[in-house]
């Protein structure tokens, strides 16, 4: 049975299960921050900084933004195996 794309999206882009209020606020702020980015190069730079800093919520929000814009190379670069599954299931 192929993987469920919605489940993979939640795993990649959503809040971790059991996330507390601070994590939820951090994710919402990160999603707001990336919402205005319309250049994949600019998003790549932000994702690189987030990955280097260990900012998981910013990276998740940026992954969701990249996926929504169809910037597959960013999703595969920063999303790992779950991203590959999602892109192959779509």
Secondary structure, DSSP 8 states (H G I E B T S, - for coil): ----HHHHHHHHHS--TT--HHHHHHHHHHHHHHHT---HHHHHHHHHHHHHHT-HHHHHHHHHHHHHHT-HHHHHHHHHHHHHHHHHH-
